[in-house]
Amino acid sequence: MPIKNKGNEMKKIMVCSLGIFVVIAYSAFAMESANQEQISESAALINAVESGHEDKVRMLLGKGANTGLQNKDGNTALTLAVWKGRVDIVIMLLEKDADVDL
């Protein structure tokens, strides 16, 4: 094979490798973005429970908010709902399989 063609082959390999790197980097970014969005929705769930906003709790649960996320004090949405006597919210959280052991 002439030297000229080896350079072209190397360019093709480099371009292909770069393309693979871009796909992997984008996939990692997309997964991190989805994770951050879920954390934000779960933090919003805790805030909604503390404030007693049943409609917002229902909406966030419908969007898949993580009921197991703990606030800085280690409390989950379920724990806070129980402490605050928010029976309807407790029921909603239990229906979404909130972990009673957290």
N, C-alpha and C positions, 0 to 999 in steps of 0.2 A: 504494500500500500504506500503510495507517495506521501511525503511529509505534509503536503498541502491538505490532504484529506484527513489526516490525523488531527489537525487543528479544527477542522469542521466538526469532527466527531466529538472532540473535547468541548466545543461550544454547545453542541446538542446535549451532552451530559450535564454541563453546567446549568443550562436553561431548564432542563428537566428537574434537576436537583433543586433549583430555586423555586420552581413551581410546587414541588412537593413540600418544601419548607413553608411556603406561603399558605398552603392548604392546612398544614399542621398548626401553624401560628394562628390562623383565623379560627380553626376549630377550638383551640385552647381559649382564645378570647371570647368566643361565643358561649362556651361552657361557663367561664368566669362571670360573664355578664348575666347569664341566666341564674347563677348562684347568688349574685349580688341582688338581683331583683327579688328572688325568693326571700332573702334575708330582710330586705326592706319591707316586703309585705308582711313578714312575720313580726317585725318590730312594730309595724302599724297595727297588727292584731293585738299585741300587748297594750298599746296605747288606747285602742278602741275599747278593750275590755276594762281597762282602768277608768275610762271615761263613761262607761255604760252605754256606748253607742251600738245597740243591737243590730241595726241595719248594716252598719259598717263591718261589724264582726261577721255577719252572714255573708256579705259580699266578699270579704277577704278569705273566708273559709272556702267559698265557691271558687276562688281563684287559686286555691291550693296552698294557702299560707301554712307554714310549718308550726303546728301546735306545740311542738316540743322545744322550740327556741326559748332560751332563758334570758331574762334581763340581767342587769349588772348585779342584782342581789340574788340571782339564782332562781327566781320565780318564773313559772310558765304562765301562759294565759289562763290555763285551768286553775292553777293555784290562786291567782289574783281574783278570778271570778268567784271562787269559793269564799275567799277572805272578805270580799266586798258584798257577798250575799246576792250576787247576780244569777239567780236560779235559771232564768231563761238562757243566759249565755253559757252557764255550766252545761245545760242540756245540749245546746248546739255543739259545744266542744266535744262532749262525750259521744255524740252522734257521729262526729268526724274522727273518732278513735283517738282522742287525746290521751296520752299516757298518764295514768293516775299515779305512777311510781316516780315521776320526775319531780 
